Amino acid sequence: MNAVPRRRWRELPPTAGLPLRWRDLLPGPAPALDRQLAPMLGVDRLQLTCSGTAALVIALRTLSAASHRREVIVPAYTCPLVALAVAHCGLTLKVCDLLPGSLQPDPAMLADLCNTGTLAIVPAHLAGRVVDIAPVCAIAAGYGAFVIEDAAQALGARHADGTVVGALGDIGFYSLAAGKGLTLYEGGLLLSRHPRLQAALHETAAAIAPYRLFRELRRCIELAGYAALYGPHGLRWAYGAPLRRALRHNDPIGAAGDRFPRHIPLHRVGHWRQRVGAHACLRWPDYIESTRRSGMQLRSRLHTIPGIDIVADAPGAQGVWPALLLLLPSADAATRALNALWGEGLGVGRPFVHVLPDYDYLQDLVAPAQVPNARDFAARAVSIGNSPWMRECDLQRIMDTLAAACR
Ligand SMILES: *Cc1c(COP(=O)(O)O)cnc(C)c1O
């Protein structure tokens, strides 16, 4: 990629995570994380899961147990874990295109794909950006399909009517993985606005996700490692080094963290990690507010670069700001920008490298599809972590490089 790598002593994260404090790790009384977070979101009940993917598996298993329908429609541009979760449940995946230059699913294609075999549609709020799910719900309702909101990257975002994302569909889920804000290193939250469905989700989880001691011990060590290393110095080793190794090997999928194992662990989250999350959760509302403020500032600076389109929320919605998602004017411009910035320790990278049908390793799970807008989005997308450690000189370098790439 770059001819002469600079010496880097600092590494900015690709998304603004909520840093843990040592005191979070100490034993001590704390209310359950799910019960503490539910009123902050304005929902009755939340269910803690071992990952966002596990939450989706629990949702799909619950719905498919009560239905003969076997198809799940997802946006063509979303996390590969979504495709793996659908396959894990023995269901068939269909991918829907996006509207041009937008994360909004294309309603015409969605209506074409949807039929009486459709179990669920899974719209995604990527990078904290809120999509309008009203058209999705209308199409789903026409065929008796469920809507599962993938809010893995948007915990705390709100729809235009003030409802938290995840609570407007039939089921919603969030991720508490490292890199997605509030984290247990791996974790997830699941909710349904229908009390009976919520109870059924709970039963499914109890049946398919038992306590696993060794898995939990491993996650505890990983969470402690995250707490120790999440900062501009530690991230250089924990995040930057493997990223640069992948880039040196010409492996953008590895660099973006888009390659996932087939196996989806399903287990309960232990008490210690729950308590760490519950302690950190007390700082979460302030964190959401401060990242919103810095996100707005970053956005107004980036707006001054001609040709750059900053992906926005659906009208009236209030997203969250772990990162800023940009569309460059062309795939070539995005490639030029990434060649100069990715791996430079500035928190600039690609959200997902491909649309789902274009990942080699998913080819047996995702059929080829005509999704030109989503493919164009994937080729032009660049993300910038909204990190509190970004300095003016870092931002200047990013802006100069983006401006040059767009010319
Ligand atoms: C991360 C992610 C998931 C899966 O969440 P995990 O907690 O990592 O299992 C699902 N959907 C999207 C859009 C994601 O970004």
The ligand as an SDF file (V2000), in Angstrom:
LIG
                    3D

 15 15  0  0  0  0  0  0  0  0999 V2000
  -21.7300   -6.5560   14.6120 C   0  0  0  0  0  0  0  0  0  0  0  0
  -22.9800   -6.7120   13.8920 C   0  0  0  0  0  0  0  0  0  0  0  0
  -23.8210   -7.8000   14.1000 C   0  0  0  0  0  0  0  0  0  0  0  0
  -23.4580   -8.9370   15.0220 C   0  0  0  0  0  0  0  0  0  0  0  0
  -23.1810   -8.5320   16.3300 O   0  0  0  0  0  0  0  0  0  0  0  0
  -22.0810   -9.3100   17.2250 P   0  0  0  0  0  0  0  0  0  0  0  0
  -22.3270   -8.8110   18.6130 O   0  0  0  0  0  0  0  0  0  0  0  0
  -20.7420   -8.9280   16.6950 O   0  0  0  0  0  0  0  0  0  0  0  0
  -22.3480  -10.7600   17.0920 O   0  0  0  0  0  0  0  0  0  0  0  0
  -25.0030   -7.8440   13.4030 C   0  0  0  0  0  0  0  0  0  0  0  0
  -25.3530   -6.8730   12.5380 N   0  0  0  0  0  0  0  0  0  0  0  0
  -24.5640   -5.8040   12.3080 C   0  0  0  0  0  0  0  0  0  0  0  0
  -25.0080   -4.7500   11.3570 C   0  0  0  0  0  0  0  0  0  0  0  0
  -23.3560   -5.6880   12.9710 C   0  0  0  0  0  0  0  0  0  0  0  0
  -22.5680   -4.6430   12.7200 O   0  0  0  0  0  0  0  0  0  0  0  0
  1  2  1  0
  2  3  1  0
  2 14  2  0
  3  4  1  0
  3 10  2  0
  4  5  1  0
  5  6  1  0
  6  7  2  0
  6  8  1  0
  6  9  1  0
 10 11  1  0
 11 12  2  0
 12 13  1  0
 12 14  1  0
 14 15  1  0
M  END
$$$$
